[in-house]
Amino acid sequence: MKIAVASDHAGYRLKVVIIDYLRQKNHDILDLGTNDETPVDYPPICAAAAREVAKGNAQAGIVLGGSGQGEAIAANKVRGIRAALCMDEFTARLARSHNDANVLSMGGRIVGQGLALAIVEVFFSTPFEGGRHIPRIEQLKDIENQECENK
């Protein structure tokens, strides 16, 4: 699977660990920065990862920052993205199985490396359940389309 990964300075260390882990699992990584711990603004970096997913250049994305909150918000501004902030394996499982999330967001100042890798593993191994969740995903798409038309 091709995965777009992006972080700000606060998520950089965790990004390096996650990329190494994913490469060991034979995933193709599109690393969109940042490349060190020099302070940067996260919105354009996270939006770039989300855009790669939305365009189909990557099948999924991961965005990382201090809390992961702003990073998820930035990714969710891209049409077609369902970014989920996950703090544990349970939220990762539900993000995929119920919400068909296509971008995972985590906070490098909140989630330790071991837990982060467990979250990544659950996120990428959990399928979307479909069924009763499909109408809800369609409603989300409808809201997104309405908001995009109002501009």
N, C-alpha and C positions, 0 to 999 in steps of 0.2 A: 504494500500500500504506500502511496505517496502522501506524506504528511507535511504540511506547512507549519513551521514552528517559529515563533517570534517572542521576544521578551524586551522589557525595559531593563535598566541597570539593576533593579532590585530582584528581578527574576533571572538574571544572567547565569548565576551559578547553578541554579536548578535546571535551566535550559541545557547547559552543557551535559549534565548527568542524564537528562531525559533523552537527548539526541544520541548519546553513546548507547544507552539502553535500546532505543528503537533501532539503531543500526545493527546492533547485535541480533535483533529479531528480524533482520533483513528487510526493514522498511526503508524506503527511499525518502530522504529528508530534504526539504526545501527550507534552508535556514535563512530567515529574513532579518536577522539581527536581533538585538544589538550585539556587538562583538566584544564588549568588556563592561566594566562597572562604572564607566563614566556616565554621569546623569544625562538622561534623554527623556523626551516626552513620549509616552506610550501610545497615544491615539493613532498617529500615522503608521507606526510599526505593526500594531495589532490589526488595523484596518487592512494593511497590505496582506497579512496572512489570511484574513477572512476573504479578501478579494480573490486570492488564488483558489480557495475552496469554491467560492461562488462561480468562478469562471470554469471550474472543472480541471484546473491544473494540478490540484491536490484533492484527494478523496476526503480528507479531514484536516483539522488544524488544532494547534495547541498555542495558547497565548499565556504568557507568564508575567507577573509583576510582583509588587510587594504584597498586595492583598488579593489580586486577581479580579477584583470588583470592577475597577475602571477598564481593565483589559477586556472583560466580558462585554461591558457596555459599548466600548469602541467596536469590537467585532460585530456586535448585534446591530450596529448602524448600517451594516452592509446587507443589501437585499439578498434574501435567501439563506442567511446565516441564522443558526440557532445555537448560540454559544451558551454554555452552562458553566457556572462557577461551582466547582466540586471541591469539597473539603474532606471527603472520605469516600470509601468504596460504595457505600449505599447511595449517595447522591450521584455518583458516576453511573451506577447501574440504572437508576431511574431516569437520568438525563438521556441515556441511550434508549432504554426499553420503552419509556413512555413519551419522551419528547423528540426522539430521533435527532438529538443534538449532533451537530457536525463540527463543532469547535469546543474543545475543552479549555477551561480557564482555571488557573491555580495561582495561589499566592506563595511566593518563595519565602516570605517572612512569616508564614502561617503553617505551611505544610512541610514537614521534614522530607528528606530525600527518599527514605524507605517507603513512607506512606504515599508520596507522590508517584513512585514507580508502581505501587499497587493500584492506585487510582488510574494511571495510564493503562495498565493491563486490563482492568475491569472495563474501562471506557471502550477500548478497542476490541474487546472480546464479547461484548454484550450486543446482541442484535435488537433492532426495533421490533416490538411486539405487533405493531399494526393494529388490526381489529378496532376496538373502541377508541383507540388513540388517533386514528386517521382523521376523523372529522375535526378533532381539536387542532391537529397540525394544519388542516385546510383552513380552519378559522383564523389561525395565526397568519397564514399566507394572505387571506382576505384582508385582514387588518393592515398588513404590510403594504399590499397593493393599494388600498384606499389612501394610506398616508403618502405613498409615493405619487399618487395621482393628484393630491391636494397641493402639490408644490407649484 
